Amino acid sequence: MKATIGQQGGYALARPPRQISIRELLEALEGNLTPVSCLTPGDVCEIAANCQTQRVWRHIDDMIRQTLESVSLQDVLSLSKKKRS
């Protein structure tokens, strides 16, 4: 995003919508999308060494990221236009 300050200011995309993934957009707006904090880099979990579910959460996190990465902002805009037609 590019920001412009002033009366006519605002935000503009720094790249074309087809080059911006929904993952990038959501992370810019919401921050970390990791479903559980123990997968966040730097987070210390006391039971990580013996955790029975961490592998499952990591797989879910990977699937979410891959899916969000595979959809561009242009894809969403195109779907939105189709629904209005």
MODELLER restraints for C-alpha pairs under 7 A, 6 or more apart:
rsr = mdl.restraints
at = mdl.atoms
rsr.add(forms.Gaussian(group=physical.xy_distance, feature=features.Distance(at['CA:1:A'], at['CA:11:A']), mean=6.32, stdev=0.5))
rsr.add(forms.Gaussian(group=physical.xy_distance, feature=features.Distance(at['CA:1:A'], at['CA:12:A']), mean=5.54, stdev=0.5))
rsr.add(forms.Gaussian(group=physical.xy_distance, feature=features.Distance(at['CA:1:A'], at['CA:13:A']), mean=4.59, stdev=0.5))
rsr.add(forms.Gaussian(group=physical.xy_distance, feature=features.Distance(at['CA:1:A'], at['CA:14:A']), mean=4.79, stdev=0.5))
rsr.add(forms.Gaussian(group=physical.xy_distance, feature=features.Distance(at['CA:2:A'], at['CA:11:A']), mean=5.51, stdev=0.5))
rsr.add(forms.Gaussian(group=physical.xy_distance, feature=features.Distance(at['CA:2:A'], at['CA:12:A']), mean=5.10, stdev=0.5))
rsr.add(forms.Gaussian(group=physical.xy_distance, feature=features.Distance(at['CA:2:A'], at['CA:13:A']), mean=6.09, stdev=0.5))
rsr.add(forms.Gaussian(group=physical.xy_distance, feature=features.Distance(at['CA:2:A'], at['CA:14:A']), mean=5.68, stdev=0.5))
rsr.add(forms.Gaussian(group=physical.xy_distance, feature=features.Distance(at['CA:3:A'], at['CA:10:A']), mean=5.71, stdev=0.5))
rsr.add(forms.Gaussian(group=physical.xy_distance, feature=features.Distance(at['CA:3:A'], at['CA:11:A']), mean=4.60, stdev=0.5))
rsr.add(forms.Gaussian(group=physical.xy_distance, feature=features.Distance(at['CA:3:A'], at['CA:12:A']), mean=6.56, stdev=0.5))
rsr.add(forms.Gaussian(group=physical.xy_distance, feature=features.Distance(at['CA:4:A'], at['CA:10:A']), mean=5.25, stdev=0.5))
rsr.add(forms.Gaussian(group=physical.xy_distance, feature=features.Distance(at['CA:4:A'], at['CA:11:A']), mean=6.38, stdev=0.5))
rsr.add(forms.Gaussian(group=physical.xy_distance, feature=features.Distance(at['CA:17:A'], at['CA:72:A']), mean=6.73, stdev=0.5))
rsr.add(forms.Gaussian(group=physical.xy_distance, feature=features.Distance(at['CA:17:A'], at['CA:73:A']), mean=5.00, stdev=0.5))
rsr.add(forms.Gaussian(group=physical.xy_distance, feature=features.Distance(at['CA:17:A'], at['CA:74:A']), mean=4.79, stdev=0.5))
rsr.add(forms.Gaussian(group=physical.xy_distance, feature=features.Distance(at['CA:18:A'], at['CA:72:A']), mean=5.46, stdev=0.5))
rsr.add(forms.Gaussian(group=physical.xy_distance, feature=features.Distance(at['CA:18:A'], at['CA:73:A']), mean=6.04, stdev=0.5))
rsr.add(forms.Gaussian(group=physical.xy_distance, feature=features.Distance(at['CA:18:A'], at['CA:74:A']), mean=4.77, stdev=0.5))
rsr.add(forms.Gaussian(group=physical.xy_distance, feature=features.Distance(at['CA:19:A'], at['CA:72:A']), mean=6.68, stdev=0.5))
rsr.add(forms.Gaussian(group=physical.xy_distance, feature=features.Distance(at['CA:20:A'], at['CA:72:A']), mean=5.49, stdev=0.5))
rsr.add(forms.Gaussian(group=physical.xy_distance, feature=features.Distance(at['CA:20:A'], at['CA:73:A']), mean=5.74, stdev=0.5))
rsr.add(forms.Gaussian(group=physical.xy_distance, feature=features.Distance(at['CA:21:A'], at['CA:68:A']), mean=6.74, stdev=0.5))
rsr.add(forms.Gaussian(group=physical.xy_distance, feature=features.Distance(at['CA:21:A'], at['CA:69:A']), mean=5.21, stdev=0.5))
rsr.add(forms.Gaussian(group=physical.xy_distance, feature=features.Distance(at['CA:21:A'], at['CA:70:A']), mean=6.86, stdev=0.5))
rsr.add(forms.Gaussian(group=physical.xy_distance, feature=features.Distance(at['CA:21:A'], at['CA:71:A']), mean=5.71, stdev=0.5))
rsr.add(forms.Gaussian(group=physical.xy_distance, feature=features.Distance(at['CA:21:A'], at['CA:72:A']), mean=4.20, stdev=0.5))
rsr.add(forms.Gaussian(group=physical.xy_distance, feature=features.Distance(at['CA:21:A'], at['CA:73:A']), mean=5.91, stdev=0.5))
rsr.add(forms.Gaussian(group=physical.xy_distance, feature=features.Distance(at['CA:22:A'], at['CA:68:A']), mean=5.29, stdev=0.5))
rsr.add(forms.Gaussian(group=physical.xy_distance, feature=features.Distance(at['CA:22:A'], at['CA:69:A']), mean=6.17, stdev=0.5))
rsr.add(forms.Gaussian(group=physical.xy_distance, feature=features.Distance(at['CA:22:A'], at['CA:71:A']), mean=5.83, stdev=0.5))
rsr.add(forms.Gaussian(group=physical.xy_distance, feature=features.Distance(at['CA:22:A'], at['CA:72:A']), mean=5.49, stdev=0.5))
rsr.add(forms.Gaussian(group=physical.xy_distance, feature=features.Distance(at['CA:22:A'], at['CA:73:A']), mean=5.86, stdev=0.5))
rsr.add(forms.Gaussian(group=physical.xy_distance, feature=features.Distance(at['CA:23:A'], at['CA:65:A']), mean=6.63, stdev=0.5))
rsr.add(forms.Gaussian(group=physical.xy_distance, feature=features.Distance(at['CA:23:A'], at['CA:68:A']), mean=4.72, stdev=0.5))
rsr.add(forms.Gaussian(group=physical.xy_distance, feature=features.Distance(at['CA:23:A'], at['CA:69:A']), mean=5.25, stdev=0.5))
rsr.add(forms.Gaussian(group=physical.xy_distance, feature=features.Distance(at['CA:27:A'], at['CA:33:A']), mean=6.55, stdev=0.5))
rsr.add(forms.Gaussian(group=physical.xy_distance, feature=features.Distance(at['CA:34:A'], at['CA:40:A']), mean=6.61, stdev=0.5))
rsr.add(forms.Gaussian(group=physical.xy_distance, feature=features.Distance(at['CA:34:A'], at['CA:61:A']), mean=6.22, stdev=0.5))
rsr.add(forms.Gaussian(group=physical.xy_distance, feature=features.Distance(at['CA:35:A'], at['CA:61:A']), mean=6.58, stdev=0.5))
rsr.add(forms.Gaussian(group=physical.xy_distance, feature=features.Distance(at['CA:37:A'], at['CA:43:A']), mean=6.74, stdev=0.5))
rsr.add(forms.Gaussian(group=physical.xy_distance, feature=features.Distance(at['CA:38:A'], at['CA:44:A']), mean=6.74, stdev=0.5))
rsr.add(forms.Gaussian(group=physical.xy_distance, feature=features.Distance(at['CA:38:A'], at['CA:45:A']), mean=5.77, stdev=0.5))
rsr.add(forms.Gaussian(group=physical.xy_distance, feature=features.Distance(at['CA:39:A'], at['CA:58:A']), mean=6.94, stdev=0.5))
